[in-house]
Amino acid sequence: MFKLLKQPRGFSIFFLTEMWERFGFYITQTLLIFYLIDRFHLTDTVSYSILGSFTALAYINPALGGYIADRYLGAKQAILWGVLLISFGYIILTFSEDLIKVFISLAFISIGTGLLKPNISSLLGSLYSAKDPRRHTGYTIFYMGISLGIILATSFGGYLWQTIGWKITFIIAAIASLLAWITFFFGSRFYKLDDLNKIPYSLKKYLQAFFLIILTVIVNTVIITHNILSIVAFSIVAILSVIIILYEIFRSQDSVEKRRLLAYFLLICISVFFWAIYFQLFFSMNLFIDRVVDRQIFGFNVPASFFVSIESFGLIIFGPFLGALWHIFARNGNNRGLSIPGKFAGGLCMMTVAFALLFMSSLFTNSNGLVMSGWIIVVYLIISIGELLLSPIGLAMVSELAPPRLAGLMMGIFFVSLGLGGKLAGIFADYAAISKDIGDLDQMKTIYHHAFGIYLFICLIITLASLALVRIIKKLIII
């Protein structure tokens, strides 16, 4: 197995950079809903809206980040700029005394993430040749680095908040991001990593990039502040993304490129709805666990945010086995239904099973009327398999299906699908919103049970659609 998992020289830099950056990001992502409700006494509905907009921006900004890298900075500089902006955002968040400062900090974090995410993923893809069978395995291991950062963040973030307060918690997030910057800055030089597009240094281009970033921070802040405006803005982004992909399909003179871009488009559509359900981990499920689940594990009352680490732990457990499995099938030239669309459909099947169990969980409680934590542990482990079947494969899918001239842009649009899913997650989460005048445990369980039933129905519809599309997409990819 160790031979199968061996990766190209320099791979460890990508693994460690993402691990530290994700540690800082997921402290914020996981605790933000509690921070808004606990620190600023906001309602569930308003908090879901803010978290949805932030999540969306963190994943939609990579479309702009890919453009800035391709046109002005190059991938390596874009990564370094991005991590610094993220660190600056955490510092602002640390000293925020009012909501507007919180919104500004989230705006900086989201554009920094936008510069980092598509470029580090695309740069990783450049380590592999076009037909290197290690590609899917490599991205799966890379995703495990992300998962390790998430495990550390979610395991300790809740305890840090409850024991030493919000400020120190966010300072630790800033320090983690700076460790990511140091890792990539020195590691890329040590391994002499080549850039995707070697853009010569130009003060004019750097100033243009800086102007675009500041403009984006302003726009991000406005979007996070106003929910209706955010819905309009993200709808426009969705329409523009579709137009861009279709334009590139019709523009291309290469029939193979056309077919693969069409396959990419269909997979992106599936991705949006997967993430709308998946992100409930940080929205409705986070508050569900905090309010109506017995959080005693081995005699310890753990924070609700801790349970997200179980999902990430599942990624660490199942990741190597799935990665080795993809390598074996690729080496033997036999996918046996484990093609990219097959994996996407499998991910949705896992999500459907998970939410079926979650829907049932509120019907089985202990003597105190609380949902037993064992249900949540099983659900999160199943979700981890679903995530492994879609997310790392989605990263590999972009570098495999998108032509090199569109690598940054198409990787950015892949992250747009996550962002749109994030905003949809905030909208869907409103089904599970508990008003401040509801304190009865049974009432809360009834509301969550109804919401999870809706999520289950959505999962079933999208799963059936994705299964119907598997054969069509396979024909588009395999020429």
LINSUL-V393003 format. One record per pair of residues at least 4 apart in sequence whose ideal C-beta (glycine too) atoms are under 6 Angstrom apart, sorted by the first residue. I is the first residue (numbers start at 1). GAP is how many residues later the second one is. If there is no record, write none. Layout:
i | gap
I | GAP
I | GAP
This chain:
i | gap
1 | 323
4 | 320
4 | 323
7 | 4
7 | 131
8 | 119
10 | 181
10 | 183
13 | 174
14 | 110
14 | 128
15 | 130
16 | 167
17 | 163
17 | 166
17 | 167
18 | 4
18 | 127
18 | 128
19 | 126
19 | 129
19 | 130
20 | 156
20 | 159
20 | 160
21 | 156
21 | 159
22 | 4
22 | 124
22 | 127
22 | 128
23 | 126
23 | 129
23 | 130
23 | 153
24 | 149
24 | 152
24 | 153
25 | 4
26 | 4
26 | 124
26 | 127
27 | 126
27 | 130
27 | 146
28 | 4
29 | 253
30 | 124
30 | 127
30 | 275
30 | 278
31 | 4
31 | 126
31 | 130
31 | 274
32 | 19
33 | 14
33 | 18
33 | 253
34 | 4
35 | 4
36 | 4
36 | 6
36 | 11
37 | 5
37 | 10
42 | 4
42 | 5
44 | 389
44 | 390
45 | 385
45 | 388
48 | 4
48 | 235
48 | 378
48 | 381
48 | 382
49 | 178
49 | 377
52 | 370
52 | 371
52 | 373
52 | 374
53 | 170
53 | 171
53 | 177
54 | 52
55 | 367
56 | 4
56 | 178
56 | 363
56 | 366
56 | 367
57 | 4
57 | 53
57 | 163
58 | 52
58 | 55
59 | 356
59 | 359
59 | 360
59 | 363
60 | 177
60 | 356
60 | 359
61 | 4
61 | 49
61 | 50
61 | 53
62 | 52
62 | 55
62 | 56
62 | 350
62 | 353
63 | 349
63 | 350
63 | 353
64 | 50
65 | 49
65 | 50
65 | 53
66 | 52
66 | 342
66 | 343
66 | 345
66 | 346
67 | 4
68 | 4
68 | 5
68 | 10
68 | 141
69 | 4
69 | 6
69 | 9
69 | 50
69 | 339
70 | 127
70 | 338
72 | 133
72 | 136
72 | 137
73 | 4
73 | 5
73 | 136
74 | 121
74 | 123
74 | 125
75 | 44
75 | 48
75 | 120
75 | 121
76 | 112
76 | 119
78 | 37
78 | 41
79 | 37
79 | 40
79 | 41
79 | 105
81 | 34
82 | 30
82 | 33
82 | 34
83 | 94
83 | 97
83 | 98
85 | 23
85 | 26
85 | 27
86 | 23
86 | 26
86 | 91
87 | 87
87 | 90
87 | 91
88 | 20
89 | 16
89 | 19
89 | 20
90 | 80
90 | 83
90 | 84
91 | 83
92 | 12
92 | 13
93 | 12
93 | 77
94 | 73
94 | 76
94 | 77
96 | 5
96 | 6
103 | 118
103 | 121
103 | 122
104 | 117
106 | 118
107 | 110
107 | 113
107 | 114
108 | 109
110 | 110
111 | 102
111 | 105
111 | 106
113 | 4
116 | 4
117 | 298
118 | 4
118 | 290
118 | 293
118 | 294
118 | 297
119 | 4
121 | 274
121 | 290
122 | 74
122 | 285
122 | 286
122 | 289
125 | 274
126 | 70
128 | 4
128 | 7
133 | 194
133 | 197
133 | 198
134 | 4
135 | 261
136 | 190
136 | 260
137 | 186
137 | 189
137 | 190
139 | 253
139 | 256
139 | 257
140 | 179
140 | 183
140 | 252
141 | 182
143 | 249
144 | 172
144 | 175
147 | 165
147 | 168
147 | 169
150 | 4
150 | 162
151 | 4
151 | 158
151 | 161
151 | 162
153 | 4
154 | 151
154 | 154
154 | 155
155 | 154
156 | 4
157 | 148
158 | 145
158 | 147
158 | 148
159 | 4
160 | 4
160 | 9
161 | 8
164 | 4
181 | 4
183 | 4
184 | 4
188 | 5
216 | 4
223 | 7
223 | 10
234 | 189
238 | 182
241 | 172
241 | 175
243 | 4
245 | 20
247 | 4
248 | 13
249 | 9
249 | 12
249 | 13
252 | 5
252 | 6
256 | 223
257 | 146
259 | 217
260 | 141
262 | 214
263 | 210
263 | 213
263 | 214
264 | 137
266 | 203
266 | 207
267 | 77
268 | 149
270 | 74
270 | 196
271 | 146
272 | 145
272 | 148
272 | 149
273 | 189
274 | 4
274 | 74
274 | 116
275 | 4
275 | 143
275 | 146
276 | 145
276 | 148
276 | 149
276 | 152
277 | 74
277 | 178
277 | 182
279 | 143
279 | 146
280 | 4
280 | 5
281 | 4
281 | 27
282 | 4
283 | 142
283 | 146
284 | 4
284 | 145
284 | 148
284 | 167
286 | 18
287 | 4
288 | 160
289 | 4
289 | 15
289 | 18
290 | 14
291 | 153
292 | 79
292 | 152
292 | 153
293 | 78
293 | 80
293 | 83
294 | 72
294 | 76
294 | 78
294 | 79
295 | 6
295 | 7
296 | 5
297 | 5
302 | 4
307 | 69
309 | 4
310 | 67
310 | 70
311 | 69
311 | 72
311 | 73
314 | 4
314 | 67
314 | 70
315 | 4
315 | 69
318 | 4
318 | 67
318 | 70
319 | 4
319 | 69
322 | 66
329 | 5
329 | 6
329 | 9
335 | 4
337 | 5
338 | 4
339 | 135
340 | 57
341 | 129
341 | 132
341 | 133
342 | 128
343 | 46
343 | 50
344 | 46
344 | 122
345 | 121
345 | 122
345 | 125
346 | 43
347 | 39
347 | 42
347 | 43
348 | 114
348 | 115
348 | 118
349 | 114
350 | 32
350 | 35
350 | 36
351 | 35
351 | 108
352 | 107
352 | 108
352 | 111
353 | 29
354 | 25
354 | 28
354 | 29
355 | 100
355 | 101
355 | 104
356 | 100
357 | 22
358 | 21
358 | 94
359 | 93
359 | 94
359 | 97
361 | 10
361 | 14
362 | 9
362 | 83
362 | 86
362 | 87
365 | 4
365 | 5
365 | 6
366 | 4
366 | 6
369 | 72
387 | 4
390 | 4
394 | 20
396 | 4
397 | 4
398 | 4
398 | 12
398 | 13
398 | 16
402 | 4
402 | 5
402 | 8
406 | 4
424 | 4
431 | 20
431 | 23
432 | 16
432 | 19
434 | 4
434 | 10
438 | 5
445 | 4
459 | 4
469 | 4
474 | 4
